[in-house]
């Protein structure tokens, strides 16, 4: 494709990416499964959360969760599909697993429909009953009481009410989607973030913070080790020979590089972003056209076709596994000037080519946005897509600054996520992802 801004031209996959796309078409799950991130390999009967919580009694809650998350990944199959340019797959569905919003959840319905778990019902149900309070130390009453404390009645009328008579306000969750600081991830790498966490651990004296930082250290080291497992899997697959053997060796090399250091090129950056988003429950990737653009800008000068293939491969991973949202366009947080770039349009064109519900896409539009960006979004609507969502920088940025006291730099750097909440990447979790107002 010559002009990514064009509403007339259409983006087409290369021969290799067509192979990847056709493979996904055979295994892609329906929208609801992707929305719930149930897109991994088939259930395997393992229960790493149960195993870890039984082994770690007496340890702090954050470190127990961290160890359980790490084991849930390191005990999972690592599939590699035909022609893969990027590797990484969601975990199998299991009875106990963490969720980005609701903490540790139990899914006992799997005893009824999944043969591999039917055979473990007698063994596991008593253990689940025993561990329930350890998985969820606090209950909904605790949250409800805090809500009433923060939102007391006004003029004798409940502001917050969840169950009985409707109040003026209700939220679906106390924690919502989040956008990690991917810019920090791709500039510092896992090793850089790990080094800072270790430094903080030597400085910190408050016990709760020590526990949280220790949990972060466990997660980062677990992610590093899992990436190295992926490198081993790619090398083993390469040993089988065939058309993709050399490519698999390159994938393995990429994995070994990003397990410790910051990415040095666009291909490595795409792989790192995908690996981390998997561990983040393929939630939201924020302003991806901004933090990835320096890598992309360099890559297109060397080999535009390969840069396009890497971008499309990442978007196909987002599509298959249900990334909840990505934000394109908007302004530079330093200058306030529009920072839409070539990658912003390319992501839109690939989404237009796929014509699907995932990844959800949001456009930030300001006074000096190139009209071509909105025109391409409108073209996608006219072709039957519900995305992209459009958000006004003209409205949102002053609201953050004037109404909530957010620093101007952060306000300019806002991202959309999940169900279109507004978030400062790496710095906030406003929650309320299903908020509704009782206008009556």
PEWOQUI-V463854 format. One record per backbone hydrogen bond with DSSP energy under -1.0 kcal/mol. CO is the residue of the C=O (numbers start at 1). NH is the residue of the N-H. If there is no record, write none. Layout:
BEGIN
co->{CO:CO}
nh->{NH:NH}
END
This chain:
BEGIN
co->{3:14:15:16:17:18:19:20:21:22:24:30:31:32:33:34:37:47:48:49:50:51:52:56:60:61:62:63:64:65:66:67:68:69:70:71:73:81:95:97:99:103:105:107:108:109:110:114:114:115:117:118:120:121:124:125:126:127:128:131:132:139:140:141:142:143:144:145:146:147:154:157:158:159:168:169:170:173:179:180:181:182:183:184:185:188:189:190:191:192:193:194:195:196:197:198:199:200:206:207:208:209:210:211:212:213:214:215:216:217:218:219:220:221:222:223:224:225:226:227:228:229:230:231:232:233:234:235:237:238:242:244:245:246:247:248:249:250:251:252:253:254:255:257:265:266:267:268:269:270:271:272:273:274:275:276:277:278:283:286:286:287:287:288:292:293:294:295:296:299:303:304:305:306:307:308:309:310:311:312:313:314:315:316:317:318:323:325:326:328:330:332:337:341:342:343:344:345:346:347:348:349:350:351:360:361:362:363:364:365:366:370:371:372:373:374:375:376:377:378:379:380:381:389:391:392:393:395:396:397:398:399:400:407:408:411:415:417:417:421:423:424:424:432:436:437}
nh->{6:18:19:20:21:22:23:24:25:26:28:34:35:36:38:37:39:51:52:53:54:55:56:59:64:65:66:67:68:69:70:71:72:73:74:75:76:84:107:105:103:99:97:110:111:112:114:117:118:119:120:121:124:125:128:129:130:131:132:135:136:143:144:145:146:147:148:149:150:151:157:154:168:169:438:161:436:432:426:182:185:186:187:188:189:192:193:194:195:196:197:198:199:200:201:202:203:204:210:211:212:213:214:215:216:217:218:219:220:221:222:223:224:225:226:227:228:229:230:231:232:233:234:235:236:237:238:239:240:241:245:248:249:250:251:252:253:254:255:256:257:258:259:261:269:270:271:272:273:274:275:276:277:278:279:280:282:281:324:288:327:290:291:292:296:297:298:299:300:303:307:308:309:310:311:312:313:314:315:316:317:318:319:320:321:323:360:285:362:364:339:336:332:345:346:347:348:349:350:351:352:353:354:355:326:389:328:391:330:393:369:373:375:376:377:378:379:380:381:382:383:385:384:363:365:396:397:399:400:401:402:403:406:411:412:414:423:420:421:417:415:427:428:435:170:439}
END
